[in-house]
Amino acid sequence: MGERHLNRRGMDSFDWCFLSVIVSILFLGGLSLYSVTSDAQGSGFPVYLKQTLWIGVGALAFLVLASLDYHKLARWAYVLYGIGLILLVIVLVSGKSSRGAQRWIALGPLAIQPSEFVKFSLILVLSVYYATRVRYGWLHRMVLPGLLTLPGFLLTLKQPDLGSSLSFLAIYVTLLLAVGVKSKTFGLVLLSSLMIFPFAWGELWGSLYEYQKERIISFVNPAYDPGGKGYHGLQSRIAVGSGELFGKGLQGGTQSQFKFLPEGHTDFVFAVFAEEWGFFGSVLLVSLFLALFLLGLDIASKARDLLGALVAIGVVGMIAFGVVVNIGMTLGLAPIVGIPLPLMSYGGSATVVTMAALGLLMNVKRRRLTLLPY
């Protein structure tokens, strides 16, 4: 009966405000990609048209995930996560390399980035873990889910992909805080971490690749190597500042159009947008993201069960981490770790997974109309 009720409601049960925010961000991202890549030389398929195709695939993933019962999907959480970890191992053994990183699996003319899909399955795994029964004690509440997170984190870090690996930790911490942890336990873990950090830093620093070390140094000291490793961050801040209040208009930015700004279609798409739309345009974009997060948290607060609430919070945490870190590194407030701006940056795997995750959010809201048991 519940399923028939859901089907009878059809598209009426969609949150059109939520959907309009997503479409608005995608539209602004498409304009920025068109602006920075439309004059690219070569006979290949233009980047902005490739992204349009990926958005189409992502829209299909959104509709599928919005329609399936997330309880049924959750039953496959551990299987999906296990498959994802196998794909990460395959990446390390025979993955496609680009610019010193081995992060992709080639499928003919396409290349997928498994770490994006593993992040999505991790949300399901941790949500199922916490929702199946009450977890008492620091071992069951912190350590065991941390061990579940660790394989994906380490395999992604090995690629190397520092940004995506940190996303795994962000999902873990988000869901841990969502289920709650005793202040005494949290304080003890925090104090222990601070005590261990000076001894662990040497090992951690030694395990970083040279370019990662230089990125951290250039973040601490922005004047470090302005013509080399500090170039990206410096040019990004120049682009953002040159947009002033109202921006220079579509395809009017000097930093992006004359290619002073590297990676304008991926990591630094926000700098392209800020230069062309200015401060007020940037405030509009940030407001759209903030609206997306608030709507997502509202869905979580009104979910019909704990599983739905945790899934929604996990999705919001994953996307919010990407937005905050990407904009932070664009503005020089965070180290450059190679995290794309969700729904804005070019990237097939990231776009499809983000759209699928947002479809799952819509799913949680629509399932409030059903009486289906878990």
DRENPAMI-246913 format. One record per residue (C-alpha): residue in three letters; x, y, z. Coordinates in pm, whole numbers, plus 50000, padded with zeros to 5 digits. Example, Ala and Ser with C-alpha at 12.3 -4.5 7.8 and 13.67 -1.06 7.14 Angstrom:
% DRENPAMI-246913
ala512304955050780ser513674989450714
This chain:
% DRENPAMI-246913
met500005000050000gly502835023750086glu504555017049755arg501325023649563his500855055949755leu504375066749663asn503845058249297arg500485075949287arg502075107549417gly504725104649144met506575136949071asp504415155649323ser506555140649600phe509705156149456asp511135185649646trp511125210849365cys512955237049571phe515755212049634leu515825202849267ser515895239149152val518945246349371ile520795217049215val519895227948861ser520945263848936ile524405252949056leu524815230048755phe523835258448522leu526385282548675gly529025255648659gly528215249148294leu528625286048212ser532035286848379leu533205255648196tyr531975269647865ser533775302347933val537125286848014thr537175257947762ser535125268947458asp538185283147278ala540425253347350gln542435242447049gly542245207146912ser539815184246738gly538655166547053phe535165168947197pro534895201947392val535145198647769tyr531905217247837leu530005193547606lys531605163447775gln530425177248107thr526925181647964leu526895144647878trp528105135648227ile525375157348377gly522885137648166val524255105048307gly524175120448653ala520535130848605leu519675094848522ala521545083148834phe519645109549035leu516265096448914val517205060148976leu518485066649329ala515495088749406ser513115060649306leu514725029849463asp514005022049827tyr517155031750015his516505003350262lys516934978149980leu520044996149859ala521434995950213arg521284957850221trp523954957849953ala526124983950127tyr528944960650235val528964943049899leu529204976249713tyr531974988049944gly533884955549896ile533614958449517gly534814994349543leu537884984049746ile538704957749483leu538524984749216leu540905006449421val543374977449431ile543034973749054val543795010849019leu547065006449207val548024975649002ser547044985848651gly545245019148668lys545605047948426ser548215073848524ser548115111048461arg550375138648596gly552085115748844ala548875101348989gln547305067248924arg543615071949003trp541585059248708ile540475027148537ala540335030048160leu537185016747992gly537805022547624pro537635059947560leu536335066047914ala538115066048248ile536345061748581gln537685071948922pro536705044249167ser537485064849478glu534415086349405phe532135055949404val533795041549714lys533035073649907phe529365069249818ser529345032749934leu531155042650257ile528205065050346leu525905035150309val528195011950506leu528635034950805ser524935044350804val523945007550810tyr526535000251079tyr525195027051312ala521505021251231thr521284983451272arg521684984751649val522775008551921arg526555010751943tyr527865016252296gly531435022752402trp534355038352220leu535305005252057his531965000151880arg531235036951822met534635049751709val537215022551649leu535284996851444pro533735022151201gly537195037851179leu538565004051072leu535835001850809thr536935035750676leu540655028450685pro541035005950373gly539405031150140phe541395059450295leu544765041950263leu544185028149912thr543145062649789leu546055079749965lys548425055449793gln547325066549442pro548245094149557asp545025114049605leu545215133749928gly541985152849866ser539755122349810ser541385103450098leu540565132150333ser536965129750212phe536795094650361leu537805108750699ala535275136850661ile532445111750605tyr533575091350906val533795121551137thr530455135451013leu528555103351089leu530415098351418leu529325132651536ala525795126051406val525325095151625gly527025112951912val530105105752116lys530635112252485ser532535144252549lys534955125752779thr535735100052509phe536055126452239gly538295147552461leu540485117552543val540895108852174leu541645145252088leu544205148452368ser545865115752270ser546025126851907leu547665159652005met550215140952216ile551015116151939phe551075141951660pro554635155251714phe555995119551694ala553765108951404trp554435140551202gly557915129251103glu556565096550962leu553645114050796trp555855140650637gly558255114150513ser555415094850347leu554225124950146tyr555235129549785glu557485158849708tyr554765178749533gln552455173949834lys555165187450065glu555665217549841arg551925224649836ile551825225150216ile554895247650231ser553385271549975phe550195272950184val552105281850500asn554295306250307pro552365320250005ala555515337249872tyr557285303649845asp558175295149484pro555635318949319gly556695307448974gly556505270449061lys554465251549319gly552975283649458tyr551865295149114his548415278949119gly547355294149448leu548775328249363gln547025330349026ser543785317949183arg543775346049440ile544585371549169ala541615358948963val539225360749257gly540385395849353ser540285409148998gly536575401048977glu535905429049227leu532195435149304phe530405427248981gly532935406848783lys534225410048428gly531425391348258leu531265358048077gln534575351747897gly535805385648019gly538295373848280thr541945379248200gln543405352848433ser541175325048298gln540935335347932phe544665340847888lys545385308348073phe547325323648360leu545065302948585pro545845265648556glu543145239148590gly540365264748551his537895237748450thr538615214648745asp540195224649078phe539985262249024val536595266248859phe535485288249152ala538275312849067val536995314148708phe533475320348833ala534565346849086glu536565365848824glu533625366848583trp530775372048831gly532535391249105phe531825392749476phe528035393749441gly528025364249204ser530255344849444val527895352549731leu525015339749519leu526845307249446val527845301949809ser524225309249910leu523005282449671phe525375257149826leu524295267850175ala520645263650073leu521475228849942phe523065219150275leu520185233150482leu517605215150269gly519645183150308leu519795186850685asp516055193650691ile515535160850506ala517745143450763ser515835158451058lys512505146350917ala513635112050795arg511345083250883asp514135063151050leu517705065051174leu519095049250859gly517555076050640ala518765103750869leu522335090650870val522385085750493ala521195121650444ile523745135650691gly526525115550527val525655129050184val525535164750312gly528855159950491met530575146050181ile529415174349954ala529955201650216phe533535190050272gly534225192649899val532715227549876val534485241450184val537915227150098asn537735236349728ile536695272249790gly539155274250080met542105263649865thr540975287349588leu541075316349836gly544335305249996leu542605294450318ala543455257550275pro546285237950111ile545765227849748val544755191249773gly542985185949441ile539325184249546pro536835194049272leu533975217949346pro530815196249351leu528405202149059met530755228748919ser534095212848828tyr534595190948524gly534765153948605gly532605124648503ser532915102248808ala532595130849057thr529555145348878val527705112248850val528405102349212thr527385136549346met524135135349148ala523495099649265ala524105110249627leu521655139049589gly519155114549441leu519585093949755leu518755125049958met515565129149757asn514865092449818val515015097250195lys512485125350173arg510085106349945arg510165075450167arg508535095250446leu505325089950248thr505555051950270leu504905026150537leu507505002050403pro509404982850673tyr513154980250669
